[in-house]
Amino acid sequence: MRETRILEFKETITNTFLKTVSAFSNYDGGTILFGVDDDGNVKGLPDVKQACLDIENKINDSISPQPNYTLEIQNNDQTIKLTVTSGLQKPYLYKSKAYKRNDTATIEVDTLEFTRLVLDGKNIRFEELPCKDQDLSFEVLQRKLKESIQIETFNQDTLRTLNLYDNVNGFNNAAGLLADKNHFPGIDIVKFGENISIIQKRTTVENISILDAYEKALAVYRDYYQYEVIQGADRKKMEKIPEAAFREAIANALIHRVWDVDSHIRVSMFDDRIEVVSPGGLPSGITAEEYLSGKLSVLRNRNLANVFYRLGFVEIFGTGITRIKQLYAEGLMKPDFEVSENSIKIVLPLFEKDVNLTEDEKVIYKLLSKTMLKPISEIAPYIPFGKSKTTKLLKDMGEKGVIAIEGKGRGTKYIIK
């Protein structure tokens, strides 16, 4: 066994475990094993019944409010398992401080995180707080509602129905985000050349309705990843990267990001992929596995999500990742998703249909480029089989018409057609 974000070992009972009880109560819960050393070896406790009383008394006397926990004696009366569940009355304090887990360490939360815990304990979300600017206009929202669901009348009752306004607090932050002008961050879009040192275009959209920001991001996408092919008298629109996947990625970033940090959503556009990074990790109560599998969805900004759903920008709540995966079901390259504590990144590769490559050929294909010729010296070191087999597979792929082979001998180079 080894320690994790939700598992900690304590060889003896000292007050330091109370910080971890605070952390588990404030976030996703966890387990502390007493009588186990840092390497996961069972050392045992001299008197487990007395130890249980000591643990219980320390928690009851030191953590406020009272956390939810259970104690269980294990390993032939040698160790104690303390299970702490995530509480509803956050923040849970030890010596007037709140804690969280940072990998396998327990640390004090900062001021911003403390504020989030207070709101969470009151079941209030940032988007529901009163907006500091109450002089708002909604021409973009009004136009979108009329275009999408034929709402002709737009007034305060409309805003109340969308949970953007109430008579006591006025406009909330969700309303501010949807307003024509606001003080919130937006989307930073950069189109790179051959590498990140070459910036072909940079577009930053901020302090405008997130509905407008969404449309502007789509417009930049279309400039670089859509083109038309003339077939006889017809023009056919072609997509290098599925627009539906990009729409989902941008909508997902806007709906699920944290809005209490002054940081833009970052969209990095390359010749072979788009990367969309949104500030803020997953909401409490959902794991990365649950998020990526689509089995569970926890809405951080439910009012914004509701507006996006009504406007048809998203299909069904919580299905964005699954939808992106489905759009690439027949693609050779698959989208990639990276979840960290402070951000979520979605990588959308160029869409290319699986052209009947073998599994070994697919390994090589992923290392090749559509824009840059590569010699065998830049391919073979990253392949799990030998140089001669790699060369033969490249030749086979050339005969299939998947790649182009240029040059001879040591000067031979390969590129995706």
Residue pairs with C-beta under 8 A, 6 or more apart in sequence:
1 7
1 9
1 36
1 40
2 39
2 40
3 9
3 38
3 40
3 104
4 104
5 30
5 101
5 103
5 104
6 24
6 28
6 29
6 30
6 31
6 101
7 30
7 31
7 32
7 33
8 17
8 20
8 30
8 31
8 32
8 33
8 104
8 106
9 32
9 33
9 36
9 37
9 38
9 40
10 16
10 17
10 32
10 33
10 34
10 35
10 36
11 34
11 35
11 36
11 37
11 38
11 43
12 34
12 45
13 34
13 45
13 51
13 54
13 55
13 58
15 58
15 62
17 32
17 34
17 55
17 58
17 82
18 58
18 59
18 62
18 63
18 94
19 94
19 99
19 106
20 30
20 32
20 99
20 101
20 106
21 32
21 59
21 63
21 67
21 69
21 82
21 84
21 92
21 94
22 63
22 67
22 92
22 93
22 94
22 97
22 98
22 99
23 30
23 99
23 100
23 101
23 106
24 30
24 32
24 67
24 84
24 85
24 86
24 101
25 63
25 67
25 68
25 84
25 85
25 86
25 87
25 90
25 92
26 86
26 87
26 90
26 91
26 92
26 98
26 99
26 100
26 109
26 117
27 86
27 100
27 101
27 284
28 86
28 284
28 285
28 287
29 83
29 84
29 85
29 86
30 83
30 84
30 101
31 81
31 82
31 83
31 84
32 81
32 82
32 84
33 79
33 80
33 81
33 82
34 45
34 51
34 55
34 79
34 80
34 81
34 82
35 42
35 43
35 44
35 45
35 48
35 51
35 75
35 78
35 79
35 80
36 42
36 43
36 79
37 43
42 75
42 78
42 79
44 75
44 78
44 79
45 51
45 78
45 79
45 80
48 73
48 77
48 78
48 79
48 80
49 73
51 80
52 71
52 73
52 80
55 71
55 80
55 82
56 71
59 67
59 69
60 66
62 94
62 95
63 92
63 93
63 94
64 92
64 93
65 87
65 89
65 92
67 84
67 85
67 87
67 92
68 84
68 85
68 87
69 82
69 83
69 84
69 85
70 82
70 83
71 80
71 81
71 82
71 83
72 80
72 81
72 83
73 79
73 80
73 81
74 80
74 81
86 284
86 285
88 121
89 121
90 98
90 117
90 118
90 120
90 121
91 98
91 109
91 114
91 117
91 118
91 121
92 98
97 108
98 108
98 109
98 113
98 114
98 117
99 106
99 107
99 108
99 109
100 106
100 107
100 109
100 113
101 107
102 341
109 117
112 260
112 261
115 260
116 126
116 260
119 125
119 126
119 129
120 284
125 300
125 301
125 302
126 173
126 258
126 259
126 260
126 301
127 172
127 173
127 174
127 177
127 259
127 301
127 302
127 303
127 304
128 163
128 172
128 173
128 174
128 303
129 172
129 173
130 169
130 170
130 171
130 172
130 173
131 170
131 171
131 172
131 173
131 175
131 176
131 182
132 176
132 183
133 171
133 176
133 179
133 182
133 183
134 170
134 171
136 171
136 175
136 176
136 179
136 180
136 181
136 182
137 179
137 180
137 181
138 154
138 159
138 175
138 178
138 179
138 180
138 209
139 180
140 178
140 180
140 208
140 209
140 211
140 212
141 154
141 178
141 179
141 209
141 211
141 307
142 154
144 211
144 311
145 151
145 154
145 158
145 310
145 311
146 152
146 154
148 310
148 311
148 312
149 310
149 311
151 158
156 165
159 165
159 171
159 175
160 166
162 303
162 306
162 307
162 310
163 172
163 174
163 303
163 306
164 171
164 172
164 174
164 175
164 178
164 303
165 171
165 172
165 175
166 172
171 179
172 303
173 259
174 301
174 303
174 304
174 307
176 182
176 183
176 184
177 184
177 209
177 210
177 259
177 304
178 209
178 210
178 211
178 304
178 307
179 209
180 208
180 209
180 212
181 207
181 208
181 209
182 207
182 208
182 209
183 207
184 206
184 207
184 210
184 259
185 206
185 259
185 262
185 263
185 264
185 265
186 204
186 205
186 206
186 207
186 208
186 210
186 213
186 264
186 265
187 204
187 205
187 206
187 213
187 216
187 217
187 250
187 253
187 264
187 265
187 266
187 267
188 202
188 203
188 204
188 264
188 265
188 266
188 267
189 201
189 202
189 203
189 204
189 205
189 217
189 220
189 267
189 269
190 199
190 201
190 202
190 203
190 266
190 267
190 268
190 269
191 199
191 200
191 201
191 202
191 220
191 224
191 269
192 198
192 199
192 200
192 268
192 269
192 270
193 199
193 200
194 271
194 371
194 372
201 220
203 216
203 220
204 264
205 212
205 213
205 216
205 217
206 213
206 264
210 254
210 304
211 311
213 254
214 250
214 251
214 254
214 313
217 250
217 267
218 243
218 246
218 247
218 250
220 267
220 269
221 241
221 243
221 246
221 269
221 274
222 243
224 240
224 269
225 239
225 240
225 241
225 243
225 246
225 269
225 274
226 237
226 238
226 239
226 240
226 243
227 237
227 238
227 240
228 235
228 236
228 237
228 238
229 235
229 236
229 238
230 236
239 351
240 350
240 351
241 273
241 274
241 348
241 349
241 350
241 351
242 327
242 328
242 348
242 351
244 323
244 327
245 323
245 324
245 327
245 328
245 335
245 348
246 274
246 276
246 348
247 313
248 314
248 320
248 323
248 324
248 327
249 274
249 276
249 320
249 324
249 346
249 348
250 265
250 267
250 276
251 308
251 313
251 314
251 320
252 276
252 278
252 314
252 320
252 321
252 344
252 346
253 265
253 276
253 277
253 278
253 344
253 346
254 265
254 278
254 304
254 308
255 299
255 300
255 301
255 304
255 305
255 308
255 314
256 278
256 280
256 283
256 299
256 300
256 301
256 344
257 265
257 278
257 279
257 280
257 300
257 301
258 279
258 280
258 300
259 301
261 279
261 280
263 279
264 279
265 276
265 277
265 278
265 279
266 275
266 276
266 277
267 274
267 275
267 276
267 277
268 274
268 275
268 277
271 370
271 371
272 349
272 350
272 369
272 370
272 371
273 347
273 348
273 349
273 350
274 347
274 348
275 345
275 346
275 347
275 348
276 345
276 346
276 347
276 348
277 343
277 344
277 345
277 346
278 343
278 344
278 345
279 342
279 343
280 300
280 342
280 343
280 344
281 339
281 340
281 341
281 342
281 343
281 344
282 288
282 291
282 298
282 339
282 344
283 298
283 299
283 300
284 298
285 298
286 296
286 297
286 298
288 339
290 296
291 297
291 321
291 339
292 321
292 337
292 339
294 318
294 319
294 321
294 322
294 325
296 318
297 317
297 318
297 319
299 305
299 317
299 318
305 314
305 317
308 314
309 316
309 317
314 320
315 323
321 337
321 346
324 335
324 346
324 348
325 334
325 335
327 351
328 334
328 335
328 349
328 351
330 353
330 354
331 349
331 351
331 352
331 353
331 354
332 352
332 353
332 354
332 355
332 357
332 362
332 365
333 349
333 350
333 351
333 352
333 366
334 349
335 346
335 347
335 348
335 349
336 345
336 346
336 347
336 349
337 344
337 345
337 346
337 347
338 344
338 345
338 347
339 345
350 370
355 400
355 402
356 400
357 365
357 397
357 400
357 402
358 393
360 385
360 389
360 393
361 393
361 396
361 397
361 402
363 383
363 384
364 379
364 383
364 390
364 393
364 394
364 397
365 397
365 402
365 403
365 416
367 374
367 378
367 379
367 382
367 383
368 374
368 379
368 403
368 414
368 415
368 416
369 415
369 416
370 415
370 416
371 415
372 415
373 406
373 413
373 414
373 415
374 413
374 414
374 415
375 410
375 411
375 412
375 413
375 414
376 387
376 390
376 391
376 394
376 412
376 414
379 390
379 394
379 414
380 386
380 387
380 390
383 390
394 403
394 405
394 414
395 405
397 403
398 404
398 405
398 414
401 417
402 416
402 417
403 414
403 415
403 416
403 417
404 414
404 415
404 416
404 417
405 412
405 413
405 414
406 412
406 413
406 414
406 415
407 413
